Amino acid sequence: MESVQDYSSIKQDKISLILGDEAVKVAKALSSPTRQKILRFLSEGPLDISAIAKKLNQTEANSSAQLAILQKSGLVMSRYEPGNHGVRKICELRFNSIDIDLMNS
């Protein structure tokens, strides 16, 4: 049986999407001003949930929920690192740019 490579944790320069379900998922993730702010923060480098929540002036729970949407859309990836009180979830952008092909759907 052939193994399937999981690319969800591999940083890439650009994603190219053909208009369809995947593009819609990305567009919905981008539709929130809060999620747009998170992407801008992450464009400066990886951040943990606490730092993102502080920058947004929101709770960690709300920030985590917003990040979950960005992760499901494939725009953000995360990893866990040791922290002062357990583990920290570190998030970073998965792509630097997005192209959506409107002609080849």
Buried (B, 14 or more C-beta within 10 A) or exposed (E): EEEEEEEEEEEEEEBEBBBEEBBEBBBEBBEEEBBEBBBEBBEEEBBBBEBBBEBBEBEBEEBBEBBEBBBEBBBBBBEEEEEEEEEBBBBBBBBEEBEBEEEEE
